[in-house]
Amino acid sequence: MIPVNSVLQVGHFPEIMQAEIDRRFTPTRHLDVSAPPPAGNFEAILVRSNTKLPEALVKQIPSIKLVSTCGVGYDNLPLAYLKEKGIKASNTPGVLNDAVCELAIGMMLGLMRRLPESQEHVKSGAWSKGLFQLTTTLAGKQVGIAGMGRIGQDLAKRLEPFKVEIAYSGPNPKPVPYTYYKEIKDLAEACDVLFLACPATPDTDNLVDTSVLKALGPSSFLINIARGSVVNESDLLYALQHKQIAGAALDVFNNEPNPNPAFLKLDNVLLTPHIGSATLETRIAMTNLAVDNLEAFFKQQPLLTEVHY
């Protein structure tokens, strides 16, 4: 049981998620993150991973002992300050793997087979005037995954039936049956399709730059389901504009929800509005796990999915 007036909900939650929160307990809502917090002896904050939680806001609530973020990523939290003050944090990994991996596979196929353009070819009546362009098959290709965590491993299992060779990169090798490259540049050079599934950390900031894109090469594809910060967008735009890579499928950007308009002018991209976990089932599961962490905290039990930083 979560006590009334003990949790401050920071930022807006979509209707289906808000309904689930309200079913479970009664939070105090604070929609404007730049405004002073309401008066109260709040012990926990509930926030979505796409809402940046300002350090200045947390500082104004000295009673806070936990931040529960609804999302697998926690780069939206002021981690250094939380660590300094001994404030715990939790996230919602695992429950969104299926939805994110489904989208990743769909984006890859949509990009390589140019599905949006082929639909327009039919709808516009162009089919009666000529055949659609030839595209690229996936079977027989080398597929790389930067980041072999929970999502990376689930993605790899889904890729296996497509008759591809799988490799990955990351700080350390994992107990998985795929080729390991410590450096992403070496992984890019070895593969035809490169998925980005790594967390947003200082170590992965601008991980994909000109050197990685050149290593990927003019016949290869990039799919980003991680975070916009993992890619140097200026380098990526140049690579796409000058056909240094074949194309990119992007679900995440640096300036969401207003990505660089230069991406909108390209014909070798597939763009989606950060919808990796955006299914009804997944968002309900994420919400419940975030609330489960709050309940565990107030029962003085171990958090189900604590962020260790």
Protein Blocks (a to p, Z undefined) as FASTA:
>chain_A
ZZehkaccedjddfklmmmmmmmmccdddfblmbccdedjdfbdcddfkbccdfklmmmm
mkbcbdcdedjbfklbcfklmmmnopacdddehjlmmmmmmmmmmmmmmmmnommlmmmm
mmnommmnoccdddddfehpacddehjafklmmmmmmmmmnopacddddfbdcddfbdcd
fblklmmmmpmbdcdfbdcdfklgokbcfklmmmnopmbccddfkbfklpcfklmmmmmm
nopafbdcdfbdfbdcbdcfklmmpckbccdehillmcfklmmmmmmmmmmmmmmmmnop
acfbdcdZZ
